Amino acid sequence: MTPAVVVIAYNRSLALNRLLTSLKTATYPEGVEVPLVISIDRGPSGVSPDVVAAADAFEWRFGPKEVIEQPRRLGLVRHFRECGRQSQRFGGVVLLEDDLTVAPPYYRFASQTLSCYASDDRIAGVCLYGLWFNGFTREPFEPLADGADAFFLRLPYTQGLAFSAEQWRTFDEWWPEGEIPAHPDVHPAFRDFSTDEWFSVLAAFTASTGRYFCFPRVSLTVAWGDAGSHFDAATGWLQAPVQLRSEGYRLTPLDDSLAVYDSFFELLPERLRLLAPELPDVAFDVDLNASKGRGNLHHDHVLTTRPVKRAIASFGMQMRPLELNVIQGVSGNGIALARKDDVLWDAWAGREARRRVFEHAWSRYRASRRRSLGFVLTRFMKWMRGY
């Protein structure tokens, strides 16, 4: 599969030039034309002349280039949708917003994964970002290492996406005209998203239809976090290490992958039971991040880091990721398999769960008190000396 590269641009010419430069230095299959489409949305005063100039001046030697100046202002959601519909022209698309840059093998990953999973309608698309954090808890996210170069998550992410024509058409036809329908597998955080935001729509699609996105274990994009439609101020939170070279990717079928996660970043119970067959024979939900409420649970039992009154099995919290404590049978009381009616759901119990997860997640990154004090002293001396 040779998807077109579609750049979603608006009013940031410096960011666009940064992205286009990275596209030019990436690697593409020899003997195959790769179309490039640069779509520019209009602002209140029309399209940005600087953005149009940057798009027109860019030389693309890997195939045809097309610059589209949208005839009317679309806004973030409709512009994303229009760009995704380019998949119907080209058989597939790689969608890149202008605050990204790409790693050299990004196109290889996108085309190989789209081809690999083209016949599996449970795959909603491909993300190019190496997702290192849980967006709901802001703790590090570490998918289980199962020997493959990709993992699966029932949630998209915004820093570079790829769709086949069929994947996009399925999503586009599902897209609700009004309010996103409620679903127990959609995190409550999405209720706070602006109506001019497509991420929440795509997340509701994957959660409510039981589909997954395929993610790389090492990122193929750099997210610069520029101020704009997504962020009021620039942020470095999204920066992640990127791949510089790859001759191909080890991709396993969805059914054979051990690293398959739900829309709350939790390992699927059936994958966990496969790895931990000694678990009691009860149907359970997984809530190791303590981000699910009672209404998000499907079974009478839950594996959780929340405090419980009684547990039918318990585990420690020493290994990373948290699932390994269950898989390896680490002794302790930080993780409990319990009836959901025996879980403490009050606010203080929730705070205790957050403390447990936070301390487990960040303990290896936290500087010692002596070192931290030394840095405070250094900053004070810098201020005193005026540099």
MOJO-V764789 format. One record per residue. N is the residue number from 1. OMEGA is omega in whole degrees, 0 to 359 (999 if undefined). NEAR is the number of other C-alpha atoms within 12 Angstrom. D_LAST is the distance of its C-alpha to the last C-alpha in Angstrom with 2 decimals. Layout:
N;OMEGA;NEAR;D_LAST / N;OMEGA;NEAR;D_LAST
This chain:
1;180;29;54.42 / 2;182;35;52.35 / 3;172;41;50.55 / 4;174;41;49.09 / 5;183;47;45.34 / 6;180;43;44.70 / 7;180;45;41.33 / 8;186;49;40.79 / 9;179;45;38.78 / 10;188;40;38.15 / 11;183;35;35.47 / 12;185;31;32.46 / 13;179;27;33.01 / 14;178;24;29.72 / 15;179;31;30.46 / 16;178;37;34.05 / 17;179;31;33.20 / 18;178;27;31.00 / 19;182;36;33.97 / 20;177;38;36.53 / 21;179;24;34.72 / 22;177;29;34.81 / 23;182;37;38.48 / 24;184;27;39.32 / 25;177;22;37.97 / 26;181;29;39.73 / 27;182;24;43.13 / 28;182;32;46.43 / 29;180;23;50.06 / 30;176;12;51.88 / 31;181;10;54.87 / 32;178;16;53.95 / 33;179;20;52.70 / 34;180;34;49.78 / 35;174;31;49.72 / 36;176;37;46.47 / 37;175;38;46.51 / 38;183;43;43.62 / 39;185;43;44.45 / 40;178;43;42.62 / 41;179;37;43.10 / 42;170;27;43.49 / 43;179;23;41.34 / 44;182;13;42.73 / 45;182;12;42.79 / 46;180;20;43.97 / 47;179;27;42.30 / 48;179;26;38.91 / 49;180;20;39.66 / 50;179;21;36.46 / 51;178;35;37.43 / 52;180;30;40.99 / 53;179;22;39.90 / 54;180;27;37.74 / 55;181;39;40.66 / 56;184;25;43.25 / 57;186;19;41.36 / 58;179;27;40.73 / 59;182;21;43.14 / 60;187;27;44.63 / 61;186;20;46.84 / 62;180;23;47.95 / 63;180;22;50.40 / 64;176;20;51.03 / 65;179;25;48.23 / 66;175;25;48.80 / 67;181;29;46.59 / 68;171;28;47.80 / 69;184;30;46.83 / 70;185;26;48.01 / 71;178;14;50.58 / 72;180;17;49.49 / 73;181;22;46.49 / 74;189;26;46.74 / 75;189;25;43.68 / 76;185;28;42.00 / 77;183;25;45.08 / 78;178;25;47.71 / 79;176;34;45.59 / 80;182;38;45.04 / 81;178;31;48.77 / 82;179;32;49.76 / 83;177;43;47.59 / 84;180;44;49.09 / 85;172;33;52.54 / 86;177;37;51.92 / 87;181;36;52.88 / 88;176;23;56.47 / 89;193;23;56.39 / 90;181;28;54.84 / 91;179;29;55.88 / 92;180;39;52.33 / 93;164;45;48.76 / 94;183;51;45.18 / 95;183;48;43.22 / 96;173;45;39.56 / 97;193;46;37.40 / 98;176;44;34.92 / 99;179;41;31.75 / 100;157;39;32.81 / 101;184;40;32.89 / 102;173;45;35.61 / 103;184;37;35.88 / 104;183;29;38.35 / 105;185;33;41.28 / 106;185;48;40.99 / 107;178;46;44.29 / 108;180;35;46.15 / 109;182;47;45.26 / 110;184;48;46.21 / 111;181;35;49.50 / 112;181;34;50.50 / 113;177;44;49.95 / 114;179;39;51.69 / 115;184;27;54.61 / 116;187;26;54.75 / 117;184;32;54.97 / 118;184;29;56.87 / 119;181;17;60.01 / 120;184;22;58.43 / 121;173;25;58.35 / 122;179;29;56.25 / 123;183;42;53.21 / 124;183;45;51.63 / 125;185;51;49.23 / 126;171;49;46.33 / 127;182;43;42.62 / 128;184;48;40.25 / 129;175;43;37.21 / 130;189;42;36.69 / 131;186;42;36.64 / 132;184;25;34.57 / 133;173;24;34.52 / 134;186;30;37.13 / 135;180;24;36.49 / 136;183;23;38.32 / 137;185;23;36.71 / 138;173;20;33.29 / 139;176;30;34.05 / 140;177;30;34.16 / 141;183;34;37.48 / 142;178;29;39.12 / 143;179;37;42.51 / 144;177;31;45.07 / 145;183;19;45.24 / 146;178;21;48.80 / 147;179;17;48.67 / 148;180;26;48.24 / 149;182;31;45.38 / 150;173;42;45.57 / 151;186;45;46.11 / 152;181;48;47.59 / 153;179;43;46.32 / 154;183;40;48.29 / 155;176;45;45.32 / 156;165;41;43.66 / 157;197;41;40.02 / 158;190;38;38.60 / 159;179;36;36.52 / 160;182;46;39.35 / 161;175;51;43.07 / 162;180;54;46.31 / 163;164;49;49.85 / 164;179;42;53.29 / 165;181;31;55.58 / 166;179;32;57.51 / 167;180;38;54.48 / 168;181;39;53.17 / 169;179;26;56.66 / 170;178;26;57.15 / 171;184;32;53.91 / 172;179;28;54.60 / 173;178;14;58.12 / 174;189;21;56.92 / 175;182;27;54.25 / 176;180;17;55.40 / 177;182;11;55.93 / 178;183;9;54.84 / 179;179;15;52.97 / 180;182;26;52.08 / 181;179;22;54.80 / 182;179;21;53.92 / 183;182;23;54.12 / 184;180;22;53.46 / 185;174;35;51.36 / 186;183;35;48.93 / 187;180;32;45.94 / 188;180;22;45.72 / 189;182;20;42.13 / 190;176;29;43.67 / 191;183;20;45.32 / 192;181;12;41.96 / 193;177;19;41.39 / 194;175;18;41.76 / 195;177;19;45.06 / 196;182;19;43.14 / 197;184;25;42.12 / 198;184;32;44.19 / 199;182;31;42.58 / 200;179;34;44.55 / 201;180;37;47.77 / 202;177;39;47.39 / 203;178;41;46.54 / 204;179;37;49.66 / 205;182;38;51.70 / 206;182;39;50.82 / 207;187;35;51.24 / 208;179;29;54.51 / 209;177;27;56.11 / 210;180;27;55.11 / 211;184;33;53.31 / 212;167;39;50.30 / 213;177;46;47.49 / 214;183;48;46.89 / 215;172;45;43.27 / 216;176;41;41.79 / 217;173;35;40.35 / 218;192;32;37.52 / 219;173;37;36.14 / 220;176;44;37.39 / 221;170;47;34.93 / 222;179;37;31.21 / 223;186;38;30.58 / 224;176;29;27.46 / 225;179;27;27.78 / 226;173;28;27.22 / 227;182;18;27.75 / 228;184;20;31.43 / 229;183;24;34.78 / 230;187;25;33.77 / 231;176;17;30.28 / 232;178;10;28.98 / 233;181;13;25.36 / 234;179;17;24.15 / 235;176;16;24.21 / 236;185;15;23.66 / 237;187;20;26.32 / 238;179;30;29.03 / 239;181;26;27.49 / 240;175;29;29.87 / 241;182;20;30.76 / 242;176;27;33.35 / 243;177;29;36.36 / 244;182;21;36.28 / 245;173;19;39.96 / 246;176;23;43.24 / 247;181;17;46.86 / 248;187;20;48.19 / 249;175;27;47.83 / 250;183;20;49.86 / 251;180;30;51.04 / 252;174;23;53.48 / 253;181;24;55.79 / 254;183;30;54.71 / 255;182;19;57.56 / 256;183;18;56.51 / 257;174;30;52.80 / 258;185;32;51.63 / 259;180;43;48.31 / 260;190;39;49.60 / 261;179;41;47.84 / 262;186;40;48.85 / 263;175;44;47.00 / 264;181;39;45.15 / 265;180;44;43.74 / 266;177;38;46.55 / 267;180;39;48.65 / 268;181;34;52.19 / 269;182;35;54.58 / 270;175;26;57.05 / 271;180;27;54.45 / 272;179;32;53.40 / 273;177;26;57.06 / 274;181;18;57.71 / 275;181;24;55.03 / 276;185;21;55.99 / 277;180;17;59.81 / 278;177;15;60.18 / 279;177;27;58.83 / 280;186;21;61.54 / 281;176;15;63.75 / 282;174;21;62.55 / 283;185;23;60.98 / 284;168;28;57.38 / 285;176;38;54.20 / 286;180;43;50.80 / 287;182;41;48.00 / 288;177;46;45.61 / 289;180;44;42.60 / 290;180;42;44.30 / 291;177;35;43.81 / 292;171;37;47.52 / 293;179;28;49.62 / 294;182;27;53.33 / 295;179;19;54.17 / 296;183;26;52.40 / 297;182;30;54.63 / 298;186;21;57.83 / 299;181;21;59.41 / 300;180;21;60.44 / 301;181;30;58.11 / 302;173;43;54.37 / 303;194;47;52.07 / 304;171;48;49.05 / 305;176;43;46.17 / 306;174;43;47.22 / 307;179;38;49.01 / 308;176;31;52.79 / 309;179;18;55.82 / 310;178;21;57.70 / 311;174;28;56.84 / 312;172;25;59.32 / 313;180;28;56.76 / 314;185;29;53.27 / 315;177;30;50.47 / 316;182;30;47.18 / 317;181;34;43.67 / 318;187;26;42.34 / 319;178;25;42.62 / 320;355;26;40.70 / 321;187;29;41.62 / 322;182;41;43.52 / 323;182;43;46.81 / 324;177;27;46.94 / 325;178;29;47.58 / 326;182;41;50.76 / 327;182;29;51.72 / 328;178;24;51.36 / 329;181;25;52.89 / 330;182;23;50.04 / 331;180;19;51.32 / 332;185;19;49.59 / 333;182;28;49.58 / 334;180;36;46.46 / 335;182;42;48.46 / 336;166;44;51.93 / 337;188;40;54.80 / 338;170;35;56.59 / 339;182;30;58.73 / 340;177;34;56.64 / 341;178;19;58.59 / 342;177;23;57.28 / 343;176;32;53.61 / 344;187;28;51.75 / 345;183;25;50.53 / 346;186;16;49.22 / 347;182;14;45.63 / 348;176;13;44.78 / 349;176;20;46.21 / 350;177;24;44.12 / 351;178;19;40.96 / 352;177;22;42.06 / 353;179;33;42.57 / 354;178;30;39.10 / 355;180;23;37.68 / 356;183;29;39.75 / 357;179;36;38.73 / 358;182;27;35.02 / 359;177;19;34.99 / 360;186;29;37.06 / 361;191;28;34.91 / 362;186;20;31.43 / 363;182;19;32.23 / 364;179;14;31.56 / 365;189;12;28.14 / 366;179;14;26.88 / 367;177;13;24.58 / 368;180;12;26.01 / 369;180;10;25.14 / 370;180;11;23.79 / 371;179;12;21.46 / 372;178;13;20.33 / 373;177;13;19.73 / 374;179;14;17.62 / 375;175;15;15.32 / 376;178;14;15.22 / 377;179;14;14.29 / 378;179;15;11.47 / 379;179;15;10.02 / 380;180;14;10.78 / 381;176;13;9.16 / 382;179;12;5.76 / 383;181;11;6.69 / 384;184;10;8.26 / 385;172;9;5.94 / 386;175;8;3.81 / 387;999;9;0.00
